């Protein structure tokens, strides 16, 4: 069955460019296989394959050397002794690929794979492929600016007692010219980062929004600071000497996801790094796809591809990152025991990482807690204060209900039920009798 990875051909067509176009479409997409000697319905003509395989092999061998650009020598493999005759095409790293038809670049020879068919790539798609190809070299390209300053970056190097040497850090080339990496790390960096906190689980209401400028190191520091302030903490009293504290988002996972934006984003694209906090999640936006055709599964297995080697090296020198490309694996480790795992959406234009709030109960009442608490005397009650008030109310009225406690404290029913369940679990409360005529007993609060 033909699909986005497999194409059937009964023979090399009389107009050979048609098959070249199929090969190019795989090179410019995700790779695939072309099966020769196979009809459209999937039936194999073994006799034809036997008679034609030497001819096919010779034609394809010549094509691999002469018919395509850039070089495809390590991207196309021919298997003449298999049934059917197979042409395996890998995804290329130096896109766009095209088949030659005269001298120079042939835009009409640039094809992409869409579903089970090929089509000519659009101008925008070709431009995107060119940008992606050049993005790996972008940071090392020289610029005309010669008046950059590095006050913020130099201060960090001094704090770490590391020598700041522009040549050693590859910010200057042999002719003394700055490159794009130097511009991004300088105080004159033209890119910006955006940070927002929303009420609820959508973008209807802004609680806070900020834009950060300056060196990408400064922007990273600012983002990490405000992300830490927005990452709330849940405190649970368990009867142990130390109280249990649970951040909404694991601290390490949040840091790794944000740092990865600045290390691995595609700086040839005009988009901004964006961090958005919602009640139930944090979403982190980074322009550009993963480098060198890398996939999320590749990264989780430990494979590495670096887009911005100079920037990564500079940040590594001052301990902003660990230069071992293990950040994504650490993110998933921090969510190993949580039912909602981190989500990665990866496209040609960007990567969106979603980290879920481990303390979010998914109920509308949770949102109303915050709204109510800002409007009354029980504003920002800690769990310890809530437990104390619940015990006091029960001591005054052993037959008080959860609804009555909720109304008195102006908290949600889910919060009250959770707190009462915790007190019962810790053997500080006991309910005696039926649901209609029973009553609460306060037990030893010193345990």
HUDA-V548968 format. One record per run of one state. SS is the DSSP state (a for helix, b for strand, c for the rest). FROM is the first residue (numbers start at 1). TO is the last residue. If there is no record, write none. Layout:
BEGIN
SS/FROM/TO ; SS/FROM/TO
END
This chain:
BEGIN
c/1/2 ; b/3/3 ; c/4/5 ; b/6/9 ; c/10/16 ; a/17/27 ; c/28/31 ; b/32/36 ; c/37/37 ; b/38/38 ; c/39/43 ; b/44/44 ; c/45/45 ; a/46/66 ; c/67/67 ; b/68/69 ; c/70/75 ; b/76/79 ; c/80/84 ; b/85/89 ; c/90/97 ; b/98/99 ; c/100/106 ; a/107/109 ; c/110/110 ; b/111/114 ; c/115/116 ; b/117/120 ; c/121/122 ; a/123/138 ; c/139/141 ; b/142/142 ; c/143/150 ; a/151/159 ; c/160/171 ; b/172/172 ; c/173/177 ; b/178/179 ; a/180/185 ; c/186/192 ; b/193/199 ; c/200/204 ; b/205/212 ; c/213/215 ; a/216/230 ; c/231/232 ; b/233/236 ; c/237/243 ; b/244/247 ; c/248/250 ; a/251/264 ; c/265/272 ; b/273/277 ; c/278/280 ; b/281/287 ; c/288/290 ; a/291/293 ; c/294/295 ; a/296/300 ; c/301/308 ; a/309/317 ; c/318/326 ; a/327/334 ; c/335/342 ; b/343/346 ; c/347/349 ; b/350/356 ; c/357/363 ; a/364/373 ; c/374/382 ; a/383/396 ; c/397/401 ; a/402/409 ; c/410/412 ; a/413/425 ; c/426/428 ; b/429/432 ; c/433/438 ; b/439/442 ; c/443/447
END
